[in-house]
Amino acid sequence: MNNLTLIATHLSQGTLKAVLVGAPSDISPPAIEITHHGKPLSGLTIEATRDKKGEWNLHLPIPPELLSDGVQTLLFTDPSNGATLGSFTILCGDALDEDIRAEMALLRAELDLLKSAFRRHCRESVR
């Protein structure tokens, strides 16, 4: 299962949805482990896609106790060899407000710097 790729992960109505591509068999689902802080999460369902061979739909209901302030990362791994297939990050709570505001302020400052450098370049190239 070394050629597995996790794509199109998103969260909808409390369920994490993803597509796993490159599974060698359409008969039995590949073994996938999802962990949060090193602890495996239960409730994962894997079903074959109807249209494409070697693709599997993954559905994981997000446990309410997982949602708390800060950044929560779910890690998708292949239990046979420990290879990381992908990750999914959930951001929650008031703790992020200041982080996001600081990041926006930094982006605005960088944009202002780029604007002034661009204007200076335009003025100098016209002369």
N, C-alpha and C positions, 0 to 999 in steps of 0.2 A: 504494500500500500504506500510506497514511497512517492507516487505521483499524484496523490490526492491534493486537491486545491479547494479551499473554502471561499465561496464568493457570495455576493449579494446579501449580506447580513443586514437585517433591520429589525426594528421592534414595532409590533403592532398589537394593540389591545392586550398588553402584558405578556405577549409571547414573542420570544426571539425566534426569527425565521432566517434560515440560511440554506444555501445549496452547496452540496459537496459534489465535486466533479472528479472523474478519473478513477472511480472504484472499478476493480477488475471483474466484478460479477453483478448481474442484475437479479440474481436469485436470493442471495442473503445480504442483508445490510452490512456495511462496514462497521467496525468497532470504533466508536468515537467516545472520548471522555471530555467532559466539560468541567473545569474546576474554577473555584473562586477562592483566593487566598490558600491554594493548595488543597482545598477540600472539594471532593467531587459533588456535582449537583445531580439530583435525580429528576426523572420526569421527561427525559429526552425521548422523542419519538423520531424514527427515521423511516421514510417510505420512498419507494422508487418513483421517479417522475414518469409520467405517462408517455411523454414525447421523445425523450432522449435516453439512450442506454448509457449506463455508467454514471448517471446523475441521481442524486438522492436529496430529497427535501428533509431538512432538519427543523424540528419544532421543540422549543424548550420554554415552558411556562416559567417566568421569572418569579422566584419565591419572594413574597413581600419582605421577609426579614433581610434580604440582600440589599434592598433599597434603603440607603441612608446617606447622610451628608457626605459629600466628597466624590471621589472617583472610584468606581467599582469596575474591575476588569475581569472578564470571563475568558478563559484560555481553552481553546479547542486543541486537543492532542490525539495522536494515534497511540493507543495504549500498548501496541505491540513493540514499538521502538522508541516511544517517547517524543517523537517528532511533533513540533508545533505546527498545526494546520492553519491557525488564525486566532484572532482575538476579537472581542467586542467590548467596548467601553461604555459605561453608563455614568453620566454626570448628574449629580443631584444636590439640592440644598442651598442654603444661604452661604455656606462657606465658599461657594464658587463665585458669588456676586463680585467680591473684591478681586478675585483672580481674573474674571472676565473684564471687569472695568479696567484693571491695570493693563491687560493685554490690548484692549481697545485704545487706551491712552498711548501706549507704545506704538501701535499701528498708525494712529493719527499723527504722532510726532514724526514717524518715519515718512509718512506721506507728505507732510509739510516740508520736510527736508528735501525729498525728491522733487516736489513742486518748485521750491526755490532754486535748486540746482538746475532744473530744466529751464526755468525762466532766465537764469543767468546765462546758460548755454545759448538760448535763443537770442538774447541781446548781443552776446559776443559774436555770434556767427553772422548777424545782420551787418555788423560794422565792416 
